[in-house]
């Protein structure tokens, strides 16, 4: 079949991806064609009757064949939208998920209850990856001083690029290290600690969907035997890194919320814990608050 228009390209790519068994063939086909043609969605829809070049169609076909092998589309086009902003992503970082946006919302909501609007707060994001959490909060809360920590130099490099794209690079500090250790080494304390750490039990990582298992970094997925290793280590260190009034927010895996809430309380410095579900009804966010003792 000779493909002459953008509409014909969309129909061909949709059918190809459907036959390959990808998750959302029509949406993915549109995303790839828009990427090749560098079009917004509005421009794309208006341009469906327009011709598509042979070279562009060859590029679309190449992307479709990669996607048929279950390569994540976000790595193929190099971007993922998070909280209304496009973040660079690459195989060195976990692809930001929509449910993590709910963690960002809960952090801002709880902070608004504890502190005055515009107050300068120190926030650290442990295991920052692409920077989706930390950089979103830097954009949404200009008065906050944001630090990010990641063990992976590749992740830090990508997060730095995203900070520059979002024009917050001068307000975000990037630390390389293992979980909270850089803060402890610096002797620093924070008002807010947020983390979406690896939480998949080791035995389950090899059972994940092929596009996660084969392409996303295992370092960002494997949470140890029961998936709780990072939470144990972070919670054990909370007395050493939190200010007298503080907020802690975690994203957790399925069936982990109660265990993580107990780890928070066992730290001895968290006074109240709340658990919130994601849009699928899975308990996904664990929020802890430390109240300054009455003098």
HELIX and SHEET records of a PDB file:
HELIX    1   1 UNK A    6  UNK A   20  1                                  15    
HELIX    2   2 UNK A   25  UNK A   37  1                                  13    
HELIX    3   3 UNK A   41  UNK A   46  1                                   6    
HELIX    4   4 UNK A   54  UNK A   68  1                                  15    
HELIX    5   5 UNK A   73  UNK A   77  1                                   5    
HELIX    6   6 UNK A  100  UNK A  114  1                                  15    
HELIX    7   7 UNK A  132  UNK A  140  1                                   9    
HELIX    8   8 UNK A  153  UNK A  165  1                                  13    
HELIX    9   9 UNK A  169  UNK A  171  5                                   3    
HELIX   10  10 UNK A  181  UNK A  186  1                                   6    
HELIX   11  11 UNK A  202  UNK A  205  1                                   4    
HELIX   12  12 UNK A  210  UNK A  213  1                                   4    
HELIX   13  13 UNK A  218  UNK A  220  5                                   3    
HELIX   14  14 UNK A  229  UNK A  241  1                                  13    
HELIX   15  15 UNK A  257  UNK A  266  1                                  10    
SHEET    1   A 2 UNK A  79  UNK A  82  0                                        
SHEET    2   A 2 UNK A  85  UNK A  88 -1                                        
SHEET    1   B 7 UNK A 172  UNK A 176  0                                        
SHEET    2   B 7 UNK A 145  UNK A 150  1                                        
SHEET    3   B 7 UNK A 122  UNK A 126  1                                        
SHEET    4   B 7 UNK A 190  UNK A 195  1                                        
SHEET    5   B 7 UNK A 242  UNK A 251  1                                        
SHEET    6   B 7 UNK A 283  UNK A 290 -1                                        
SHEET    7   B 7 UNK A 272  UNK A 277 -1                                        
END                                                                             
